[in-house]
Amino acid sequence: MPKTKLLIVEDDQHLSKLIQYNFEKTGFQCFIAKSAEEGLSHLNLHSVDIILLDVMLPEMDGFEFCKTLKLNPQLSSIPIIMLTAKSEEIDRIIGFELGIDDFVPKPFSIRELILRAKAILKRGKEERLETEILATNGLKVDIPRHRVTIDNTEIILTHIEFKLLLTLIQRKGRVQSRDTLLEDVWDIEADVTTRTVDTHIRHLRQKLGSRGQLIETVRGMGYRFSEQE
């Protein structure tokens, strides 16, 4: 079973080593960055499950690190626990507004820190499980298994058709322009045109049978997955 990966962004080497030692004793795999810049460089190359982030860092502080992280769609969902010697309420408010998951003032109990990290990871796992299977009107999309069923009968879709259906369902009720779908489903490949979107929508509707009507055409704008249950 793969270990949970923890990134420790902390310039106090004694503290970061202490945190690393204790977390690794409980089964984590730990990486240490002595600055925000080093932490961001690590994240650009390696995936992690959770970050312990000090506020008072050289050059770029923890708040700026968090702002930068949240602007990156590939990194914005990583949970963050902020470690700080500051105890002012305004700092906690700023931290939570930036999307920090927990705020632990120094000095802290290592055991409590580990328990808080595990609680955040458990909560995140439960939230992901809730969204791994999307169901509406007898249509079920099982994301991890890349499987679509209608009334328990499997519908075979191509990779693009699956991604297109998933995108529309996840944005149920919101109109998606052809250009938006090109960007999010096809990544704007050079040989793809808006006519290709229409063709895939038509094929997808055919495969979905009577449920195909759930994909609505909004004239002059694009497509929308019906909100009706």
C-alpha positions, 0 to 999 in steps of 0.5 A: 500500500503506498504511503501518504506523502507529506511536504514540510515547508519549514525553514527551521531545520531542527523542527522540520526533522523532528516533524519528519521523524515522527510522521515517518514513524506513523507511516508517512513519506516525508519531504522537506523544503526550506523555503516556499520557492523550494516547496513549489519546485518540489510540487511541480515535479512530485505529487503530495497528499498534504502540506505542513506550511510555516508562515514565517519563511524567507523571501516568500511567506506562507500566505504568498505560497498558499496564494500561488498554490491555489491559483494552480488548478493541479495543486489547489486541492492539496490540503494545507496545515499552517504552522505559525508562531503568530496567534493573532485572529486576523492571521487565522482569518486570512489563512482560512480565506486563502483555503488553508484547512487547519491552523496550528500555533507554535509550540504544538504537540507533535501527536496532535499535529499528526492526528489533525493531519490524519483527520483532514486526509480522512475527511478529504477521502470521504468527500472524494468518495461521495463524488466518485459516482454521479447518478441522475435519472437512472444514468450513473457515471462511475469515475474511477472505473470509467464506466457508464450505466443506464438502469444498470446496463453498461453503455460503451463510450469512447474516452472523449465521449466519457469525458464530455458526458462527465464534464456536462454532468459535473456542471449540471444546469450550466451552459457550456459553450463549444469553446469551453468544451473544446478547452476542457475536453479536447484541450484545444487540439489543433485539428479540433473544431466546434463542429467536432463538438456537435458531432460528439454530442450527437453520437453521445445522445444516440448512445444514451438513448432516451436519456440523450434528451438530458443533454440540452441544446441552448441555441447560440450558446452551447450545451447544458445537462438538464437539472431535472431529476 
